[in-house]
Amino acid sequence: MSGDVAAVRAVIVPKLAAALGVGEDLVTDDLELATLGLSSLEVLELVYDAEDELDIVIDEDSLDDVTTVGELMVALSTDSR
């Protein structure tokens, strides 16, 4: 089942906010993933959590060009198979 951005946001934003120790309102689409202090492993864990909760499978190669939180959510909602 392919998710939509709202469903992905409902999964990713709370987990990302918790990982960063900030409120969900501070997790905006324009945040650069590279500046958040999360390792690539931590970002992949967020992706795997989204896959599990939304019953989707993401082609990890589709994440290569993702640089912001918003791009990550769009990729997760459109690149599922």
PDB file as gemmi writes it, atoms N, CA and C in Angstrom:
CRYST1    1.000    1.000    1.000  90.00  90.00  90.00 P 1                      
ATOM      1  N   MET A   1       0.843  -1.172   0.000  1.00  0.00           N  
ATOM      2  CA  MET A   1       0.000   0.000   0.000  1.00  0.00           C  
ATOM      3  C   MET A   1       0.886   1.232   0.000  1.00  0.00           C  
ATOM      4  N   SER A   2       0.637   2.148  -0.892  1.00  0.00           N  
ATOM      5  CA  SER A   2       1.389   3.395  -0.951  1.00  0.00           C  
ATOM      6  C   SER A   2       0.783   4.379   0.036  1.00  0.00           C  
ATOM      7  N   GLY A   3       1.632   5.051   0.816  1.00  0.00           N  
ATOM      8  CA  GLY A   3       1.143   6.014   1.779  1.00  0.00           C  
ATOM      9  C   GLY A   3       0.976   7.379   1.155  1.00  0.00           C  
ATOM     10  N   ASP A   4       0.440   8.311   1.922  1.00  0.00           N  
ATOM     11  CA  ASP A   4       0.396   9.688   1.463  1.00  0.00           C  
ATOM     12  C   ASP A   4       1.240  10.522   2.422  1.00  0.00           C  
ATOM     13  N   VAL A   5       1.498  11.756   2.041  1.00  0.00           N  
ATOM     14  CA  VAL A   5       2.399  12.601   2.828  1.00  0.00           C  
ATOM     15  C   VAL A   5       1.870  12.797   4.248  1.00  0.00           C  
ATOM     16  N   ALA A   6       0.564  12.981   4.414  1.00  0.00           N  
ATOM     17  CA  ALA A   6      -0.005  13.192   5.748  1.00  0.00           C  
ATOM     18  C   ALA A   6       0.223  11.972   6.644  1.00  0.00           C  
ATOM     19  N   ALA A   7       0.053  10.778   6.080  1.00  0.00           N  
ATOM     20  CA  ALA A   7       0.272   9.559   6.861  1.00  0.00           C  
ATOM     21  C   ALA A   7       1.740   9.417   7.235  1.00  0.00           C  
ATOM     22  N   VAL A   8       2.623   9.715   6.287  1.00  0.00           N  
ATOM     23  CA  VAL A   8       4.065   9.645   6.556  1.00  0.00           C  
ATOM     24  C   VAL A   8       4.445  10.672   7.612  1.00  0.00           C  
ATOM     25  N   ARG A   9       3.905  11.880   7.474  1.00  0.00           N  
ATOM     26  CA  ARG A   9       4.193  12.947   8.449  1.00  0.00           C  
ATOM     27  C   ARG A   9       3.782  12.520   9.861  1.00  0.00           C  
ATOM     28  N   ALA A  10       2.633  11.855   9.980  1.00  0.00           N  
ATOM     29  CA  ALA A  10       2.136  11.421  11.287  1.00  0.00           C  
ATOM     30  C   ALA A  10       3.075  10.422  11.950  1.00  0.00           C  
ATOM     31  N   VAL A  11       3.849   9.700  11.147  1.00  0.00           N  
ATOM     32  CA  VAL A  11       4.812   8.733  11.684  1.00  0.00           C  
ATOM     33  C   VAL A  11       6.174   9.386  11.915  1.00  0.00           C  
ATOM     34  N   ILE A  12       6.653  10.125  10.922  1.00  0.00           N  
ATOM     35  CA  ILE A  12       8.020  10.642  10.949  1.00  0.00           C  
ATOM     36  C   ILE A  12       8.203  11.808  11.918  1.00  0.00           C  
ATOM     37  N   VAL A  13       7.295  12.772  11.906  1.00  0.00           N  
ATOM     38  CA  VAL A  13       7.491  13.984  12.710  1.00  0.00           C  
ATOM     39  C   VAL A  13       7.614  13.678  14.207  1.00  0.00           C  
ATOM     40  N   PRO A  14       6.723  12.892  14.809  1.00  0.00           N  
ATOM     41  CA  PRO A  14       6.891  12.606  16.240  1.00  0.00           C  
ATOM     42  C   PRO A  14       8.212  11.885  16.551  1.00  0.00           C  
ATOM     43  N   LYS A  15       8.599  10.943  15.703  1.00  0.00           N  
ATOM     44  CA  LYS A  15       9.843  10.203  15.940  1.00  0.00           C  
ATOM     45  C   LYS A  15      11.063  11.107  15.767  1.00  0.00           C  
ATOM     46  N   LEU A  16      11.023  11.958  14.765  1.00  0.00           N  
ATOM     47  CA  LEU A  16      12.124  12.877  14.532  1.00  0.00           C  
ATOM     48  C   LEU A  16      12.223  13.901  15.654  1.00  0.00           C  
ATOM     49  N   ALA A  17      11.089  14.414  16.090  1.00  0.00           N  
ATOM     50  CA  ALA A  17      11.070  15.374  17.200  1.00  0.00           C  
ATOM     51  C   ALA A  17      11.647  14.735  18.472  1.00  0.00           C  
ATOM     52  N   ALA A  18      11.255  13.495  18.738  1.00  0.00           N  
ATOM     53  CA  ALA A  18      11.770  12.802  19.924  1.00  0.00           C  
ATOM     54  C   ALA A  18      13.275  12.579  19.813  1.00  0.00           C  
ATOM     55  N   ALA A  19      13.747  12.186  18.629  1.00  0.00           N  
ATOM     56  CA  ALA A  19      15.178  11.951  18.429  1.00  0.00           C  
ATOM     57  C   ALA A  19      15.984  13.232  18.609  1.00  0.00           C  
ATOM     58  N   LEU A  20      15.387  14.368  18.239  1.00  0.00           N  
ATOM     59  CA  LEU A  20      16.074  15.653  18.339  1.00  0.00           C  
ATOM     60  C   LEU A  20      15.850  16.337  19.679  1.00  0.00           C  
ATOM     61  N   GLY A  21      14.870  15.851  20.441  1.00  0.00           N  
ATOM     62  CA  GLY A  21      14.558  16.462  21.727  1.00  0.00           C  
ATOM     63  C   GLY A  21      13.889  17.821  21.579  1.00  0.00           C  
ATOM     64  N   VAL A  22      13.059  17.965  20.542  1.00  0.00           N  
ATOM     65  CA  VAL A  22      12.356  19.229  20.302  1.00  0.00           C  
ATOM     66  C   VAL A  22      10.861  18.957  20.133  1.00  0.00           C  
ATOM     67  N   GLY A  23      10.088  20.018  20.133  1.00  0.00           N  
ATOM     68  CA  GLY A  23       8.663  19.891  19.894  1.00  0.00           C  
ATOM     69  C   GLY A  23       8.388  19.590  18.428  1.00  0.00           C  
ATOM     70  N   GLU A  24       7.284  18.920  18.181  1.00  0.00           N  
ATOM     71  CA  GLU A  24       6.925  18.557  16.806  1.00  0.00           C  
ATOM     72  C   GLU A  24       6.759  19.779  15.915  1.00  0.00           C  
ATOM     73  N   ASP A  25       6.353  20.907  16.486  1.00  0.00           N  
ATOM     74  CA  ASP A  25       6.162  22.118  15.685  1.00  0.00           C  
ATOM     75  C   ASP A  25       7.471  22.664  15.123  1.00  0.00           C  
ATOM     76  N   LEU A  26       8.599  22.229  15.681  1.00  0.00           N  
ATOM     77  CA  LEU A  26       9.904  22.679  15.190  1.00  0.00           C  
ATOM     78  C   LEU A  26      10.451  21.793  14.071  1.00  0.00           C  
ATOM     79  N   VAL A  27       9.784  20.679  13.804  1.00  0.00           N  
ATOM     80  CA  VAL A  27      10.207  19.789  12.718  1.00  0.00           C  
ATOM     81  C   VAL A  27       9.474  20.244  11.456  1.00  0.00           C  
ATOM     82  N   THR A  28      10.164  21.058  10.671  1.00  0.00           N  
ATOM     83  CA  THR A  28       9.563  21.632   9.471  1.00  0.00           C  
ATOM     84  C   THR A  28      10.139  20.981   8.225  1.00  0.00           C  
ATOM     85  N   ASP A  29       9.407  21.121   7.136  1.00  0.00           N  
ATOM     86  CA  ASP A  29       9.804  20.486   5.883  1.00  0.00           C  
ATOM     87  C   ASP A  29      11.151  20.965   5.361  1.00  0.00           C  
ATOM     88  N   ASP A  30      11.535  22.187   5.690  1.00  0.00           N  
ATOM     89  CA  ASP A  30      12.769  22.736   5.135  1.00  0.00           C  
ATOM     90  C   ASP A  30      14.016  22.415   5.962  1.00  0.00           C  
ATOM     91  N   LEU A  31      13.864  21.681   7.054  1.00  0.00           N  
ATOM     92  CA  LEU A  31      15.030  21.291   7.844  1.00  0.00           C  
ATOM     93  C   LEU A  31      15.943  20.379   7.033  1.00  0.00           C  
ATOM     94  N   GLU A  32      17.227  20.726   7.002  1.00  0.00           N  
ATOM     95  CA  GLU A  32      18.219  19.914   6.301  1.00  0.00           C  
ATOM     96  C   GLU A  32      18.587  18.725   7.178  1.00  0.00           C  
ATOM     97  N   LEU A  33      18.454  17.526   6.639  1.00  0.00           N  
ATOM     98  CA  LEU A  33      18.781  16.318   7.409  1.00  0.00           C  
ATOM     99  C   LEU A  33      20.229  16.319   7.871  1.00  0.00           C  
ATOM    100  N   ALA A  34      21.132  16.829   7.043  1.00  0.00           N  
ATOM    101  CA  ALA A  34      22.557  16.817   7.369  1.00  0.00           C  
ATOM    102  C   ALA A  34      22.880  17.690   8.578  1.00  0.00           C  
ATOM    103  N   THR A  35      22.053  18.682   8.863  1.00  0.00           N  
ATOM    104  CA  THR A  35      22.347  19.595   9.970  1.00  0.00           C  
ATOM    105  C   THR A  35      21.648  19.204  11.269  1.00  0.00           C  
ATOM    106  N   LEU A  36      20.905  18.125  11.259  1.00  0.00           N  
ATOM    107  CA  LEU A  36      20.132  17.744  12.440  1.00  0.00           C  
ATOM    108  C   LEU A  36      20.937  16.964  13.467  1.00  0.00           C  
ATOM    109  N   GLY A  37      22.132  16.541  13.100  1.00  0.00           N  
ATOM    110  CA  GLY A  37      22.957  15.790  14.029  1.00  0.00           C  
ATOM    111  C   GLY A  37      22.586  14.324  14.127  1.00  0.00           C  
ATOM    112  N   LEU A  38      21.768  13.844  13.183  1.00  0.00           N  
ATOM    113  CA  LEU A  38      21.400  12.432  13.155  1.00  0.00           C  
ATOM    114  C   LEU A  38      22.343  11.690  12.221  1.00  0.00           C  
ATOM    115  N   SER A  39      22.728  10.518  12.617  1.00  0.00           N  
ATOM    116  CA  SER A  39      23.559   9.703  11.738  1.00  0.00           C  
ATOM    117  C   SER A  39      22.705   9.134  10.616  1.00  0.00           C  
ATOM    118  N   SER A  40      23.360   8.675   9.573  1.00  0.00           N  
ATOM    119  CA  SER A  40      22.611   8.059   8.476  1.00  0.00           C  
ATOM    120  C   SER A  40      21.869   6.828   8.973  1.00  0.00           C  
ATOM    121  N   LEU A  41      22.426   6.134   9.955  1.00  0.00           N  
ATOM    122  CA  LEU A  41      21.752   4.971  10.538  1.00  0.00           C  
ATOM    123  C   LEU A  41      20.463   5.397  11.238  1.00  0.00           C  
ATOM    124  N   GLU A  42      20.510   6.511  11.954  1.00  0.00           N  
ATOM    125  CA  GLU A  42      19.305   6.990  12.637  1.00  0.00           C  
ATOM    126  C   GLU A  42      18.218   7.386  11.627  1.00  0.00           C  
ATOM    127  N   VAL A  43      18.624   7.994  10.517  1.00  0.00           N  
ATOM    128  CA  VAL A  43      17.654   8.350   9.474  1.00  0.00           C  
ATOM    129  C   VAL A  43      17.050   7.087   8.880  1.00  0.00           C  
ATOM    130  N   LEU A  44      17.887   6.076   8.629  1.00  0.00           N  
ATOM    131  CA  LEU A  44      17.374   4.815   8.094  1.00  0.00           C  
ATOM    132  C   LEU A  44      16.427   4.138   9.075  1.00  0.00           C  
ATOM    133  N   GLU A  45      16.702   4.250  10.369  1.00  0.00           N  
ATOM    134  CA  GLU A  45      15.792   3.691  11.365  1.00  0.00           C  
ATOM    135  C   GLU A  45      14.426   4.361  11.286  1.00  0.00           C  
ATOM    136  N   LEU A  46      14.403   5.676  11.028  1.00  0.00           N  
ATOM    137  CA  LEU A  46      13.132   6.380  10.834  1.00  0.00           C  
ATOM    138  C   LEU A  46      12.403   5.834   9.611  1.00  0.00           C  
ATOM    139  N   VAL A  47      13.155   5.588   8.543  1.00  0.00           N  
ATOM    140  CA  VAL A  47      12.577   5.035   7.322  1.00  0.00           C  
ATOM    141  C   VAL A  47      12.007   3.649   7.591  1.00  0.00           C  
ATOM    142  N   TYR A  48      12.763   2.816   8.301  1.00  0.00           N  
ATOM    143  CA  TYR A  48      12.291   1.459   8.602  1.00  0.00           C  
ATOM    144  C   TYR A  48      11.044   1.493   9.482  1.00  0.00           C  
ATOM    145  N   ASP A  49      11.008   2.423  10.448  1.00  0.00           N  
ATOM    146  CA  ASP A  49       9.815   2.575  11.286  1.00  0.00           C  
ATOM    147  C   ASP A  49       8.604   2.944  10.436  1.00  0.00           C  
ATOM    148  N   ALA A  50       8.808   3.875   9.491  1.00  0.00           N  
ATOM    149  CA  ALA A  50       7.713   4.279   8.611  1.00  0.00           C  
ATOM    150  C   ALA A  50       7.251   3.104   7.761  1.00  0.00           C  
ATOM    151  N   GLU A  51       8.199   2.315   7.265  1.00  0.00           N  
ATOM    152  CA  GLU A  51       7.839   1.132   6.474  1.00  0.00           C  
ATOM    153  C   GLU A  51       6.958   0.192   7.287  1.00  0.00           C  
ATOM    154  N   ASP A  52       7.369  -0.069   8.522  1.00  0.00           N  
ATOM    155  CA  ASP A  52       6.616  -0.981   9.381  1.00  0.00           C  
ATOM    156  C   ASP A  52       5.224  -0.441   9.703  1.00  0.00           C  
ATOM    157  N   GLU A  53       5.163   0.818  10.102  1.00  0.00           N  
ATOM    158  CA  GLU A  53       3.885   1.385  10.540  1.00  0.00           C  
ATOM    159  C   GLU A  53       2.916   1.638   9.392  1.00  0.00           C  
ATOM    160  N   LEU A  54       3.456   1.914   8.194  1.00  0.00           N  
ATOM    161  CA  LEU A  54       2.588   2.227   7.056  1.00  0.00           C  
ATOM    162  C   LEU A  54       2.437   1.058   6.093  1.00  0.00           C  
ATOM    163  N   ASP A  55       3.086  -0.058   6.406  1.00  0.00           N  
ATOM    164  CA  ASP A  55       3.041  -1.253   5.570  1.00  0.00           C  
ATOM    165  C   ASP A  55       3.467  -0.936   4.132  1.00  0.00           C  
ATOM    166  N   ILE A  56       4.641  -0.294   4.018  1.00  0.00           N  
ATOM    167  CA  ILE A  56       5.215   0.045   2.720  1.00  0.00           C  
ATOM    168  C   ILE A  56       6.645  -0.468   2.667  1.00  0.00           C  
ATOM    169  N   VAL A  57       7.214  -0.507   1.473  1.00  0.00           N  
ATOM    170  CA  VAL A  57       8.617  -0.855   1.289  1.00  0.00           C  
ATOM    171  C   VAL A  57       9.233   0.231   0.419  1.00  0.00           C  
ATOM    172  N   ILE A  58      10.330   0.801   0.870  1.00  0.00           N  
ATOM    173  CA  ILE A  58      10.979   1.900   0.173  1.00  0.00           C  
ATOM    174  C   ILE A  58      12.243   1.394  -0.507  1.00  0.00           C  
ATOM    175  N   ASP A  59      12.439   1.801  -1.743  1.00  0.00           N  
ATOM    176  CA  ASP A  59      13.687   1.546  -2.441  1.00  0.00           C  
ATOM    177  C   ASP A  59      14.706   2.538  -1.885  1.00  0.00           C  
ATOM    178  N   GLU A  60      15.681   2.048  -1.131  1.00  0.00           N  
ATOM    179  CA  GLU A  60      16.632   2.936  -0.462  1.00  0.00           C  
ATOM    180  C   GLU A  60      17.397   3.815  -1.442  1.00  0.00           C  
ATOM    181  N   ASP A  61      17.555   3.382  -2.684  1.00  0.00           N  
ATOM    182  CA  ASP A  61      18.229   4.211  -3.681  1.00  0.00           C  
ATOM    183  C   ASP A  61      17.454   5.498  -3.950  1.00  0.00           C  
ATOM    184  N   SER A  62      16.142   5.466  -3.745  1.00  0.00           N  
ATOM    185  CA  SER A  62      15.333   6.654  -3.980  1.00  0.00           C  
ATOM    186  C   SER A  62      15.586   7.727  -2.922  1.00  0.00           C  
ATOM    187  N   LEU A  63      16.276   7.370  -1.856  1.00  0.00           N  
ATOM    188  CA  LEU A  63      16.565   8.319  -0.784  1.00  0.00           C  
ATOM    189  C   LEU A  63      17.899   9.028  -0.977  1.00  0.00           C  
ATOM    190  N   ASP A  64      18.659   8.647  -2.000  1.00  0.00           N  
ATOM    191  CA  ASP A  64      19.999   9.199  -2.207  1.00  0.00           C  
ATOM    192  C   ASP A  64      20.014  10.715  -2.356  1.00  0.00           C  
ATOM    193  N   ASP A  65      19.018  11.284  -3.007  1.00  0.00           N  
ATOM    194  CA  ASP A  65      18.997  12.724  -3.266  1.00  0.00           C  
ATOM    195  C   ASP A  65      18.170  13.510  -2.255  1.00  0.00           C  
ATOM    196  N   VAL A  66      17.687  12.847  -1.233  1.00  0.00           N  
ATOM    197  CA  VAL A  66      16.864  13.501  -0.219  1.00  0.00           C  
ATOM    198  C   VAL A  66      17.767  14.295   0.725  1.00  0.00           C  
ATOM    199  N   THR A  67      17.454  15.588   0.888  1.00  0.00           N  
ATOM    200  CA  THR A  67      18.277  16.424   1.766  1.00  0.00           C  
ATOM    201  C   THR A  67      17.489  17.093   2.889  1.00  0.00           C  
ATOM    202  N   THR A  68      16.161  17.170   2.754  1.00  0.00           N  
ATOM    203  CA  THR A  68      15.362  17.838   3.780  1.00  0.00           C  
ATOM    204  C   THR A  68      14.300  16.891   4.339  1.00  0.00           C  
ATOM    205  N   VAL A  69      13.737  17.295   5.453  1.00  0.00           N  
ATOM    206  CA  VAL A  69      12.659  16.518   6.068  1.00  0.00           C  
ATOM    207  C   VAL A  69      11.483  16.404   5.100  1.00  0.00           C  
ATOM    208  N   GLY A  70      11.136  17.487   4.436  1.00  0.00           N  
ATOM    209  CA  GLY A  70      10.021  17.475   3.489  1.00  0.00           C  
ATOM    210  C   GLY A  70      10.260  16.518   2.339  1.00  0.00           C  
ATOM    211  N   GLU A  71      11.498  16.545   1.798  1.00  0.00           N  
ATOM    212  CA  GLU A  71      11.832  15.632   0.704  1.00  0.00           C  
ATOM    213  C   GLU A  71      11.759  14.180   1.166  1.00  0.00           C  
ATOM    214  N   LEU A  72      12.160  13.935   2.418  1.00  0.00           N  
ATOM    215  CA  LEU A  72      12.084  12.576   2.962  1.00  0.00           C  
ATOM    216  C   LEU A  72      10.628  12.118   3.019  1.00  0.00           C  
ATOM    217  N   MET A  73       9.749  12.981   3.479  1.00  0.00           N  
ATOM    218  CA  MET A  73       8.336  12.604   3.581  1.00  0.00           C  
ATOM    219  C   MET A  73       7.717  12.358   2.205  1.00  0.00           C  
ATOM    220  N   VAL A  74       8.061  13.191   1.234  1.00  0.00           N  
ATOM    221  CA  VAL A  74       7.540  13.003  -0.112  1.00  0.00           C  
ATOM    222  C   VAL A  74       8.081  11.691  -0.693  1.00  0.00           C  
ATOM    223  N   ALA A  75       9.377  11.426  -0.498  1.00  0.00           N  
ATOM    224  CA  ALA A  75       9.974  10.187  -1.010  1.00  0.00           C  
ATOM    225  C   ALA A  75       9.309   8.968  -0.393  1.00  0.00           C  
ATOM    226  N   LEU A  76       9.053   9.032   0.908  1.00  0.00           N  
ATOM    227  CA  LEU A  76       8.413   7.891   1.580  1.00  0.00           C  
ATOM    228  C   LEU A  76       6.979   7.702   1.117  1.00  0.00           C  
ATOM    229  N   SER A  77       6.325   8.774   0.725  1.00  0.00           N  
ATOM    230  CA  SER A  77       4.927   8.642   0.324  1.00  0.00           C  
ATOM    231  C   SER A  77       4.773   8.266  -1.145  1.00  0.00           C  
ATOM    232  N   THR A  78       5.798   8.512  -1.969  1.00  0.00           N  
ATOM    233  CA  THR A  78       5.652   8.251  -3.394  1.00  0.00           C  
ATOM    234  C   THR A  78       6.519   7.113  -3.929  1.00  0.00           C  
ATOM    235  N   ASP A  79       7.577   6.766  -3.216  1.00  0.00           N  
ATOM    236  CA  ASP A  79       8.503   5.769  -3.724  1.00  0.00           C  
ATOM    237  C   ASP A  79       8.320   4.391  -3.121  1.00  0.00           C  
ATOM    238  N   SER A  80       7.158   4.145  -2.543  1.00  0.00           N  
ATOM    239  CA  SER A  80       6.919   2.829  -1.966  1.00  0.00           C  
ATOM    240  C   SER A  80       6.545   1.844  -3.057  1.00  0.00           C  
ATOM    241  N   ARG A  81       6.853   0.584  -2.790  1.00  0.00           N  
ATOM    242  CA  ARG A  81       6.499  -0.456  -3.754  1.00  0.00           C  
ATOM    243  C   ARG A  81       5.819  -1.592  -3.043  1.00  0.00           C  
TER     244      ARG A  81                                                      
END                                                                             
